[in-house]
């Protein structure tokens, strides 16, 4: 198994590509179609699944293109995330405000993104296996209604924007709910073994113990 990380330059969002031993691939949070396609092609990978940690534009903006590229790849998302996908394009203006807040030119061109709902939806939990990759998917609402986290082989935690190092979870976007995060998502994350490697939605990977020690002290 091999993991590739693509950091989109404008939004600084992370996309991950997991290559299995049998040269199949899982893409998490597609953000740059050209870069994803290059990795898949260069390494001779067949895309099987596309997993989404949440429904925000910067984490799904290449989904429509990627699905056209590999039509039989299955999109997997939490139910609320899936239901929001057809409306991603309508929410670009809200995302522009976020870019402005982050110091990015709010007038930058944002490509159209009108994906369909996911092929596979889950509410609270789902297990998914592909070759040597075993995933446990868990709904973690708070940052958004459709936020979720994925544990891979009991070693890696893909948590989208719910677990970022040295940053509190952002709940100011539509549907964000700090109470849901504090009551449901955060207790789940704190229950996990602290040796997990967090693969965040923004920034470099880090050990969950760092988050527990520095940001989530009891």
N, C-alpha and C positions, 0 to 999 in steps of 0.2 A: 504494500500500500504506500502511496505517495500523495502528499498534499501540496497543492500550489495555491498561492495567494495573489490575487490581483487587486491592487489599490487604485481605484478610479481617481484620476488627478483632480478633477473639479470638485467632487463631493467628498473625497477621501473615504468613500465607502469601500468595504472589503467584499470581494467575492472569493469563494474557495472552490477549488476543483479537487476532488478526491479520485485518484486513479487506483483501481483495484489490481490485484495480482493477475487477473484475467484480461486486463486492458479495457475494462469497462469504466465508466465515469459517472460521478454524481457532482452536479454543480449546485452550490449553495449561494443564494442571493446574486443572481446575474446582473452585473453592472456595466460591462463593456463587451459587447458582442465580438468585436474584432479580436480582442485579446483572448477571450475564451476560445474562439474558433482556432486561433493560432496554436494554443496549447493542445487542444484536442487533436488537431491535425498533426502537429509536430511529433506528438507522442503516440500516435496511432490509437486514440481512445474512442470508444463508442459510448455516446451519452445515453444513459438509461433513466436517470432521475434528475429532477430539478427541485430542490427543497428551498422553501422560503421561510426566513425567520420572522418576517412581518411585511406589511403591505405598503410601506413608504416608498416613494418614487426612486430614491437613490439605491434601493436594494432590489428593485424589480425592473429597472428601466430597459434592460436588455432581454427581458423575458419573452416578449412577443417575437423578436428576431430569432432568439434561440429556439423557440418552439417551431418556427417555420423551418429552421435549419435541420432540426431533428424532430420530426412530427410525432414519432412514436415514443419519444421520451416522456415520462409521466411527471407532471407537476404535482407536488405534494405540499399542502399547506393547511394550517389550522383553519377551521370553518370560517371565522370572521375575516381572516386574511383573504381566503378564497373569494368570499362574497364581495370584497372591496376591490378586487383586481380590475374588473371592467371600468371602474371609475377613477383609476389612477391618473389618467390624463386630465381629468377635470380638476384634480387637486394640485396641479403643477404650480399654480399661483401661490398657494400656501407654501410650497416648497421654495419658491423664489424668496419669500420673506425669511425663511430659515437661512438661505444662502447669504442674504443681505446681513443677517445677524452674525453670520460667521465670517463676514468681511469679504465675501465673494460678490462680484458684480451681479446684481439681481436681474439685469437685462440680458444675461448670457442665454444663448439659444439652448432650449431643452427640447430634445426630440420627442415626437409623439410616442405614446406608450398606451396601447389599448389591448391588453391581454385578456384572454377568456378566464373563466373560473378554473380552479385547479382540477386535475383529473382525479386526485385522491384527496379527500378532506378528512380531518380528524377533529374531535372536540377537545378532549383532555389528554389522551395518550395514544400512541401508536408505535409499534415495533416494525422495523424495516430491515431486511437483510439483502445484501448484494455481494456475492463472492465472499471475500474475507472481511467485509465491512458490516458490522451489526450496529444499527441505530436504534436508540430509544428517543422518541419525539414526545415533548411535553408542552402543553399550553402554559404560557407564562404572561398573562395579560398585565397591562400597566402602561408600558411605553406606548402601546397601541392595543386595540381590542384583539387583534389577531396575532399578537406576538407569541413566539414559541421558541423553545431551545431544543437542541439535538445533542445527545451524548453518543459519541462514536467509540466503540470498542472499549468502553469504560476508561478511556484515556483522554479524549478531547471533548470540550464543551463548546458548541457553536451557539452563542446566545444572542446574536444580533446586537441591538442597541440596549438590551436589558442589563448587560454586565460590561461596563467600561471602566478601565482602571483610572482611579483618581477623579472620577466624575460621578455625580448623582444621575439617576435615571431621569431622562427628559420626558415630561408628561404634558407639555404645553400644546402639543399638536392635537388635532381633533380626535376625540376618543381616548386620549390619555387619561389615566386614572391612578393617582398615587395610592389611594386606598386599596385598590385591587393589587397593585404591585406589592405593597407592604404586607397585605394579608395572604396573598397567594403565591406570587412569584418569588419574592425575596426569601420566605421560609423554605421554599423548594431549593433554591440555590444554596442556602446555608446548610441544607441537609446533605449535600453532596460531599464526597471525599475531597479534601482540599488539595490533593495532588493533581487534580484535573488541569489540563492545559486549556485555558480559555482562548478561543478563536473569535475575537470580538468583531462587531460590525464596523468599527473604526479603530485604527491603531494597531500596534503590534501585539502578537500573542503574549500571554502572561499566565502565571500559575494562579489558580483560584485562591490559594493561600494568601497571596498578596492583597487581593480584594478583601478577604475576610479580616486580615490583620490591620489594614490601613483604612478601609472605608466602612466596613460593617462590623465594627467592634460591638460586642454586647454591653 
